[in-house]
Amino acid sequence: MKYNKTIILKNGKECCLRNGIESDGQAVFENFNLTHMQTDYLLSYPDENSFDVTQESRFLKEKSESENEIEIIAMVDNVVVGTAGIEAVGTKYKVRHRAEFGISVAKEFWGIGIGRALMDACIECARDAGYMQLELNVVTENVRAISMYERAGFTEYGRNPRGFNSRKTGFQEVIYMRLEL
Ligand SMILES: CC(C)(COP(=O)(O)OP(=O)(O)OC[C@H]1O[C@@H](n2cnc3c(N)ncnc32)[C@H](O)[C@@H]1OP(=O)(O)O)[C@@H](O)C(=O)NCCC(=O)NCCS
């Protein structure tokens, strides 16, 4: 899938949203480690990153060539400040209509419209790819993300009181949300 769009952020700066490609591997790897250190609301810790730079580059290459999955990066002043993507839940007929959504933006860039733009881009791509439902998990305390998801039309369909076990705070309740496309 292909995506390329330039937007103006709330601070007046330009932000380019486009496919992450093979040559972005190093920058995306660094952004992953940064964002996963800055918040306790994501699935993994930086030391659990299952990719090295080479694997990250290969992952981005595969996504940029995929017909139904994508990894979109947000660039400000030529620096990767956020990423978001959609992945198929499975290839079997019964689940082929479902995709999963994930997103993270570097903290320094929160609140100026990047998250919203990345999410809208992924929703557009999910529709174009023919999915009928987009899904995500979010920690209950992550009010910023939840309000963003609700504004886009995502609704809750369940909770897991012990969804995550944080190294810092212990169990975190996880909310399951879905958007019909
Ligand atoms: C969640 C996240 C992606 C939002 O990105 P962002 O760039 O700050 O988002 P935006 O500036 O586009 O704001 C999006 C929405 O967030 C909400 N929001 C923004 N600031 C907020 C605040 N201070 N308090 C509560 N909600 C807020 C609003 O609903 C806003 O929509 P609006 O601009 O239409 O009013 C970002 O905070 C992040 O990466 N967090 C850490 C990783 C994470 O939690 N990922 C999601 C895991 S499920």
The ligand as a Tripos MOL2 file, in Angstrom:
@<TRIPOS>MOLECULE
LIG
   48    50     1     0     0
SMALL
NO_CHARGES

@<TRIPOS>ATOM
      1 C1         -1.7520    8.6670   21.8220 C.3       1 LIG1
      2 C2         -0.8450    9.4620   20.9200 C.3       1 LIG1
      3 C3         -0.5360    8.6520   19.6700 C.3       1 LIG1
      4 C4         -1.5550   10.7570   20.5050 C.3       1 LIG1
      5 O1         -0.7020   11.4470   19.6210 O.3       1 LIG1
      6 P1         -0.6850   13.0430   19.5450 P.3       1 LIG1
      7 O2          0.2060   13.4170   18.4310 O.co2     1 LIG1
      8 O3         -0.4150   13.6340   20.8670 O.co2     1 LIG1
      9 O4         -2.2070   13.2940   19.1420 O.3       1 LIG1
     10 P2         -2.8920   14.6290   18.5760 P.3       1 LIG1
     11 O5         -2.0820   15.8340   18.8910 O.co2     1 LIG1
     12 O6         -3.2450   14.4040   17.1470 O.co2     1 LIG1
     13 O7         -4.2100   14.6410   19.4210 O.3       1 LIG1
     14 C5         -5.1640   13.6280   19.1640 C.3       1 LIG1
     15 C6         -6.2450   13.6470   20.1590 C.3       1 LIG1
     16 O8         -5.7170   13.3260   21.4230 O.3       1 LIG1
     17 C7         -6.5480   13.9230   22.4060 C.3       1 LIG1
     18 N1         -5.7180   14.7800   23.2270 N.ar      1 LIG1
     19 C8         -4.7390   15.6080   22.8460 C.ar      1 LIG1
     20 N2         -4.2030   16.2000   23.9260 N.ar      1 LIG1
     21 C9         -4.8420   15.7000   24.9940 C.ar      1 LIG1
     22 C10        -4.7440   15.9030   26.4000 C.ar      1 LIG1
     23 N3         -3.8470   16.7410   26.9170 N.pl3     1 LIG1
     24 N4         -5.5670   15.1980   27.2100 N.ar      1 LIG1
     25 C11        -6.4670   14.3350   26.6970 C.ar      1 LIG1
     26 N5         -6.6040   14.1230   25.3830 N.ar      1 LIG1
     27 C12        -5.8060   14.7960   24.5480 C.ar      1 LIG1
     28 C13        -7.5900   14.7340   21.6910 C.3       1 LIG1
     29 O9         -8.7450   13.9410   21.5120 O.3       1 LIG1
     30 C14        -6.9500   14.9780   20.3570 C.3       1 LIG1
     31 O10        -7.8440   15.1620   19.3380 O.3       1 LIG1
     32 P3         -8.1230   16.6810   18.7910 P.3       1 LIG1
     33 O11        -6.8090   17.2180   18.3830 O.co2     1 LIG1
     34 O12        -9.0600   16.4410   17.6540 O.co2     1 LIG1
     35 O13        -8.7020   17.4140   19.9480 O.co2     1 LIG1
     36 C15         0.4690    9.8640   21.6520 C.3       1 LIG1
     37 O14         0.1280   10.5120   22.8450 O.3       1 LIG1
     38 C16         1.3870    8.7040   21.9590 C.2       1 LIG1
     39 O15         2.1770    8.2900   21.1190 O.2       1 LIG1
     40 N6          1.3240    8.1620   23.1760 N.am      1 LIG1
     41 C17         2.2320    7.1040   23.6120 C.3       1 LIG1
     42 C18         2.0180    5.8330   22.8570 C.3       1 LIG1
     43 C19         0.5920    5.3660   22.9760 C.2       1 LIG1
     44 O16        -0.0240    5.5190   24.0050 O.2       1 LIG1
     45 N7          0.0880    4.8010   21.8710 N.am      1 LIG1
     46 C20        -1.2550    4.2740   21.8500 C.3       1 LIG1
     47 C21        -1.2690    2.9070   22.4560 C.3       1 LIG1
     48 S1         -2.9220    2.2390   22.4250 S.3       1 LIG1
@<TRIPOS>BOND
     1     1     2 1
     2     2     3 1
     3     2     4 1
     4     2    36 1
     5     4     5 1
     6     5     6 1
     7     6     7 2
     8     6     8 1
     9     6     9 1
    10     9    10 1
    11    10    11 2
    12    10    12 1
    13    10    13 1
    14    13    14 1
    15    14    15 1
    16    15    16 1
    17    15    30 1
    18    16    17 1
    19    17    18 1
    20    17    28 1
    21    18    19 ar
    22    18    27 ar
    23    19    20 ar
    24    20    21 ar
    25    21    22 ar
    26    21    27 ar
    27    22    23 1
    28    22    24 ar
    29    24    25 ar
    30    25    26 ar
    31    26    27 ar
    32    28    29 1
    33    28    30 1
    34    30    31 1
    35    31    32 1
    36    32    33 2
    37    32    34 1
    38    32    35 1
    39    36    37 1
    40    36    38 1
    41    38    39 2
    42    38    40 1
    43    40    41 1
    44    41    42 1
    45    42    43 1
    46    43    44 2
    47    43    45 1
    48    45    46 1
    49    46    47 1
    50    47    48 1
@<TRIPOS>SUBSTRUCTURE
     1 LIG1         1 GROUP 0 **** ****
